């Protein structure tokens, strides 16, 4: 019986938790990002367009999340939603990247520290 509980728990943690994360990224994308990224408004990389996203993906997860959250090119900070958390923003960005040829996972604690340090440097330049 204990073995069955352990197997079931492992299944839940490895299957359902990532699905929840992806679902949150998708819902944030649909609520905030779709307006620009579906059509490529103002030069935004189009959702599911591998060619648009390839050079961005090469820049790396930490760099891209920090730069985009801060606002980059014609994209406003936090995608134009001032109360969007870094975690929700990251989920939406990762959802778009993975739908467009990337294979990124949610940021680790260490990566979030690096992202926040980079954001701190970017905000001091403004």
Residue pairs with C-beta under 8 A, 6 or more apart in sequence:
21 91
21 106
22 91
22 95
22 98
24 88
24 91
25 91
25 92
25 93
25 94
25 95
25 96
26 92
26 95
28 84
28 88
28 89
28 91
28 92
28 95
29 37
29 47
29 92
29 95
29 96
32 79
32 80
32 81
32 84
32 92
33 47
33 79
33 92
33 96
34 47
35 41
36 42
36 44
36 75
36 79
37 44
37 45
37 46
37 47
37 96
38 46
38 47
39 46
40 46
40 49
40 52
42 73
42 74
42 75
43 73
43 74
44 74
44 75
45 52
45 53
45 56
45 96
45 100
46 52
46 100
47 96
47 99
47 100
48 99
48 100
49 100
50 100
50 101
52 100
53 96
53 97
53 100
53 101
53 102
54 101
56 64
56 97
57 64
57 97
57 100
57 101
57 102
57 104
59 67
61 94
61 97
61 104
61 107
61 111
62 107
62 111
62 114
62 115
62 118
63 118
64 93
64 97
65 86
65 89
65 90
65 93
65 107
65 115
66 114
66 115
66 118
66 119
66 122
67 118
67 122
68 75
68 79
68 89
68 93
69 77
69 78
69 86
69 89
69 90
69 115
69 119
70 77
70 119
70 122
70 123
71 77
71 78
78 84
78 89
79 89
79 92
86 112
86 115
86 116
86 119
90 106
90 107
90 115
91 106
94 102
94 104
94 105
94 106
97 104
98 104
107 115
